[in-house]
Amino acid sequence: MPTFPEPPDLTQTTIFIYVIGIAITAASLLSGIKDPSQASKYIAIGLAALIITYFIARAVSKSEY
């Protein structure tokens, strides 16, 4: 039977970083809904914020060990 790696511990710091990233993403998506002519730009900003947040949270969780 294959063994799976242990999931990373979600500390308060990483959860806080994820919440900030999700809030930025939600705000940019709502801005895209509010102004449809600029929607693609806001969606790109939201996705970039989510990706950057993921990498920051990963780096923080690795440095906490």
Phi and psi in radians as a Rosetta constraint file:
Dihedral C 1 N 2 CA 2 C 2 CIRCULARHARMONIC -1.217 0.35
Dihedral N 2 CA 2 C 2 N 3 CIRCULARHARMONIC 2.582 0.35
Dihedral C 2 N 3 CA 3 C 3 CIRCULARHARMONIC -1.794 0.35
Dihedral N 3 CA 3 C 3 N 4 CIRCULARHARMONIC 2.433 0.35
Dihedral C 3 N 4 CA 4 C 4 CIRCULARHARMONIC -1.784 0.35
Dihedral N 4 CA 4 C 4 N 5 CIRCULARHARMONIC 2.568 0.35
Dihedral C 4 N 5 CA 5 C 5 CIRCULARHARMONIC -1.182 0.35
Dihedral N 5 CA 5 C 5 N 6 CIRCULARHARMONIC 2.679 0.35
Dihedral C 5 N 6 CA 6 C 6 CIRCULARHARMONIC -1.158 0.35
Dihedral N 6 CA 6 C 6 N 7 CIRCULARHARMONIC 2.394 0.35
Dihedral C 6 N 7 CA 7 C 7 CIRCULARHARMONIC -1.199 0.35
Dihedral N 7 CA 7 C 7 N 8 CIRCULARHARMONIC 2.598 0.35
Dihedral C 7 N 8 CA 8 C 8 CIRCULARHARMONIC -1.186 0.35
Dihedral N 8 CA 8 C 8 N 9 CIRCULARHARMONIC 2.582 0.35
Dihedral C 8 N 9 CA 9 C 9 CIRCULARHARMONIC -1.285 0.35
Dihedral N 9 CA 9 C 9 N 10 CIRCULARHARMONIC 2.299 0.35
Dihedral C 9 N 10 CA 10 C 10 CIRCULARHARMONIC -1.628 0.35
Dihedral N 10 CA 10 C 10 N 11 CIRCULARHARMONIC 1.790 0.35
Dihedral C 10 N 11 CA 11 C 11 CIRCULARHARMONIC -1.464 0.35
Dihedral N 11 CA 11 C 11 N 12 CIRCULARHARMONIC 3.013 0.35
Dihedral C 11 N 12 CA 12 C 12 CIRCULARHARMONIC -1.075 0.35
Dihedral N 12 CA 12 C 12 N 13 CIRCULARHARMONIC -0.608 0.35
Dihedral C 12 N 13 CA 13 C 13 CIRCULARHARMONIC -1.139 0.35
Dihedral N 13 CA 13 C 13 N 14 CIRCULARHARMONIC -0.820 0.35
Dihedral C 13 N 14 CA 14 C 14 CIRCULARHARMONIC -1.191 0.35
Dihedral N 14 CA 14 C 14 N 15 CIRCULARHARMONIC -0.645 0.35
Dihedral C 14 N 15 CA 15 C 15 CIRCULARHARMONIC -1.109 0.35
Dihedral N 15 CA 15 C 15 N 16 CIRCULARHARMONIC -0.727 0.35
Dihedral C 15 N 16 CA 16 C 16 CIRCULARHARMONIC -1.079 0.35
Dihedral N 16 CA 16 C 16 N 17 CIRCULARHARMONIC -0.737 0.35
Dihedral C 16 N 17 CA 17 C 17 CIRCULARHARMONIC -1.126 0.35
Dihedral N 17 CA 17 C 17 N 18 CIRCULARHARMONIC -0.744 0.35
Dihedral C 17 N 18 CA 18 C 18 CIRCULARHARMONIC -1.095 0.35
Dihedral N 18 CA 18 C 18 N 19 CIRCULARHARMONIC -0.699 0.35
Dihedral C 18 N 19 CA 19 C 19 CIRCULARHARMONIC -1.113 0.35
Dihedral N 19 CA 19 C 19 N 20 CIRCULARHARMONIC -0.731 0.35
Dihedral C 19 N 20 CA 20 C 20 CIRCULARHARMONIC -1.101 0.35
Dihedral N 20 CA 20 C 20 N 21 CIRCULARHARMONIC -0.776 0.35
Dihedral C 20 N 21 CA 21 C 21 CIRCULARHARMONIC -1.096 0.35
Dihedral N 21 CA 21 C 21 N 22 CIRCULARHARMONIC -0.722 0.35
Dihedral C 21 N 22 CA 22 C 22 CIRCULARHARMONIC -1.178 0.35
Dihedral N 22 CA 22 C 22 N 23 CIRCULARHARMONIC -0.636 0.35
Dihedral C 22 N 23 CA 23 C 23 CIRCULARHARMONIC -1.143 0.35
Dihedral N 23 CA 23 C 23 N 24 CIRCULARHARMONIC -0.735 0.35
Dihedral C 23 N 24 CA 24 C 24 CIRCULARHARMONIC -1.114 0.35
Dihedral N 24 CA 24 C 24 N 25 CIRCULARHARMONIC -0.736 0.35
Dihedral C 24 N 25 CA 25 C 25 CIRCULARHARMONIC -1.096 0.35
Dihedral N 25 CA 25 C 25 N 26 CIRCULARHARMONIC -0.776 0.35
Dihedral C 25 N 26 CA 26 C 26 CIRCULARHARMONIC -1.114 0.35
Dihedral N 26 CA 26 C 26 N 27 CIRCULARHARMONIC -0.721 0.35
Dihedral C 26 N 27 CA 27 C 27 CIRCULARHARMONIC -1.118 0.35
Dihedral N 27 CA 27 C 27 N 28 CIRCULARHARMONIC -0.705 0.35
Dihedral C 27 N 28 CA 28 C 28 CIRCULARHARMONIC -1.225 0.35
Dihedral N 28 CA 28 C 28 N 29 CIRCULARHARMONIC -0.629 0.35
Dihedral C 28 N 29 CA 29 C 29 CIRCULARHARMONIC -1.181 0.35
Dihedral N 29 CA 29 C 29 N 30 CIRCULARHARMONIC -0.665 0.35
Dihedral C 29 N 30 CA 30 C 30 CIRCULARHARMONIC -1.155 0.35
Dihedral N 30 CA 30 C 30 N 31 CIRCULARHARMONIC -0.617 0.35
Dihedral C 30 N 31 CA 31 C 31 CIRCULARHARMONIC -1.140 0.35
Dihedral N 31 CA 31 C 31 N 32 CIRCULARHARMONIC -0.629 0.35
Dihedral C 31 N 32 CA 32 C 32 CIRCULARHARMONIC -1.153 0.35
Dihedral N 32 CA 32 C 32 N 33 CIRCULARHARMONIC -0.613 0.35
Dihedral C 32 N 33 CA 33 C 33 CIRCULARHARMONIC -1.223 0.35
Dihedral N 33 CA 33 C 33 N 34 CIRCULARHARMONIC -0.657 0.35
Dihedral C 33 N 34 CA 34 C 34 CIRCULARHARMONIC -1.194 0.35
Dihedral N 34 CA 34 C 34 N 35 CIRCULARHARMONIC -0.653 0.35
Dihedral C 34 N 35 CA 35 C 35 CIRCULARHARMONIC -2.180 0.35
Dihedral N 35 CA 35 C 35 N 36 CIRCULARHARMONIC 1.494 0.35
Dihedral C 35 N 36 CA 36 C 36 CIRCULARHARMONIC -1.068 0.35
Dihedral N 36 CA 36 C 36 N 37 CIRCULARHARMONIC -0.419 0.35
Dihedral C 36 N 37 CA 37 C 37 CIRCULARHARMONIC -1.206 0.35
Dihedral N 37 CA 37 C 37 N 38 CIRCULARHARMONIC -0.413 0.35
Dihedral C 37 N 38 CA 38 C 38 CIRCULARHARMONIC -1.904 0.35
Dihedral N 38 CA 38 C 38 N 39 CIRCULARHARMONIC 0.278 0.35
Dihedral C 38 N 39 CA 39 C 39 CIRCULARHARMONIC -1.049 0.35
Dihedral N 39 CA 39 C 39 N 40 CIRCULARHARMONIC -0.736 0.35
Dihedral C 39 N 40 CA 40 C 40 CIRCULARHARMONIC -1.115 0.35
Dihedral N 40 CA 40 C 40 N 41 CIRCULARHARMONIC -0.642 0.35
Dihedral C 40 N 41 CA 41 C 41 CIRCULARHARMONIC -1.140 0.35
Dihedral N 41 CA 41 C 41 N 42 CIRCULARHARMONIC -0.776 0.35
Dihedral C 41 N 42 CA 42 C 42 CIRCULARHARMONIC -1.178 0.35
Dihedral N 42 CA 42 C 42 N 43 CIRCULARHARMONIC -0.637 0.35
Dihedral C 42 N 43 CA 43 C 43 CIRCULARHARMONIC -1.147 0.35
Dihedral N 43 CA 43 C 43 N 44 CIRCULARHARMONIC -0.716 0.35
Dihedral C 43 N 44 CA 44 C 44 CIRCULARHARMONIC -1.109 0.35
Dihedral N 44 CA 44 C 44 N 45 CIRCULARHARMONIC -0.712 0.35
Dihedral C 44 N 45 CA 45 C 45 CIRCULARHARMONIC -1.109 0.35
Dihedral N 45 CA 45 C 45 N 46 CIRCULARHARMONIC -0.745 0.35
Dihedral C 45 N 46 CA 46 C 46 CIRCULARHARMONIC -1.106 0.35
Dihedral N 46 CA 46 C 46 N 47 CIRCULARHARMONIC -0.761 0.35
Dihedral C 46 N 47 CA 47 C 47 CIRCULARHARMONIC -1.174 0.35
Dihedral N 47 CA 47 C 47 N 48 CIRCULARHARMONIC -0.677 0.35
Dihedral C 47 N 48 CA 48 C 48 CIRCULARHARMONIC -1.108 0.35
Dihedral N 48 CA 48 C 48 N 49 CIRCULARHARMONIC -0.716 0.35
Dihedral C 48 N 49 CA 49 C 49 CIRCULARHARMONIC -1.096 0.35
Dihedral N 49 CA 49 C 49 N 50 CIRCULARHARMONIC -0.690 0.35
Dihedral C 49 N 50 CA 50 C 50 CIRCULARHARMONIC -1.164 0.35
Dihedral N 50 CA 50 C 50 N 51 CIRCULARHARMONIC -0.729 0.35
Dihedral C 50 N 51 CA 51 C 51 CIRCULARHARMONIC -1.184 0.35
Dihedral N 51 CA 51 C 51 N 52 CIRCULARHARMONIC -0.774 0.35
Dihedral C 51 N 52 CA 52 C 52 CIRCULARHARMONIC -1.092 0.35
Dihedral N 52 CA 52 C 52 N 53 CIRCULARHARMONIC -0.716 0.35
Dihedral C 52 N 53 CA 53 C 53 CIRCULARHARMONIC -1.057 0.35
Dihedral N 53 CA 53 C 53 N 54 CIRCULARHARMONIC -0.729 0.35
Dihedral C 53 N 54 CA 54 C 54 CIRCULARHARMONIC -1.055 0.35
Dihedral N 54 CA 54 C 54 N 55 CIRCULARHARMONIC -0.812 0.35
Dihedral C 54 N 55 CA 55 C 55 CIRCULARHARMONIC -1.189 0.35
Dihedral N 55 CA 55 C 55 N 56 CIRCULARHARMONIC -0.644 0.35
Dihedral C 55 N 56 CA 56 C 56 CIRCULARHARMONIC -1.130 0.35
Dihedral N 56 CA 56 C 56 N 57 CIRCULARHARMONIC -0.785 0.35
Dihedral C 56 N 57 CA 57 C 57 CIRCULARHARMONIC -1.119 0.35
Dihedral N 57 CA 57 C 57 N 58 CIRCULARHARMONIC -0.652 0.35
Dihedral C 57 N 58 CA 58 C 58 CIRCULARHARMONIC -1.120 0.35
Dihedral N 58 CA 58 C 58 N 59 CIRCULARHARMONIC -0.743 0.35
Dihedral C 58 N 59 CA 59 C 59 CIRCULARHARMONIC -1.140 0.35
Dihedral N 59 CA 59 C 59 N 60 CIRCULARHARMONIC -0.698 0.35
Dihedral C 59 N 60 CA 60 C 60 CIRCULARHARMONIC -1.158 0.35
Dihedral N 60 CA 60 C 60 N 61 CIRCULARHARMONIC -0.744 0.35
Dihedral C 60 N 61 CA 61 C 61 CIRCULARHARMONIC -1.180 0.35
Dihedral N 61 CA 61 C 61 N 62 CIRCULARHARMONIC -0.558 0.35
Dihedral C 61 N 62 CA 62 C 62 CIRCULARHARMONIC -1.250 0.35
Dihedral N 62 CA 62 C 62 N 63 CIRCULARHARMONIC -0.604 0.35
Dihedral C 62 N 63 CA 63 C 63 CIRCULARHARMONIC -1.336 0.35
Dihedral N 63 CA 63 C 63 N 64 CIRCULARHARMONIC -0.287 0.35
Dihedral C 63 N 64 CA 64 C 64 CIRCULARHARMONIC -1.399 0.35
Dihedral N 64 CA 64 C 64 N 65 CIRCULARHARMONIC -0.256 0.35
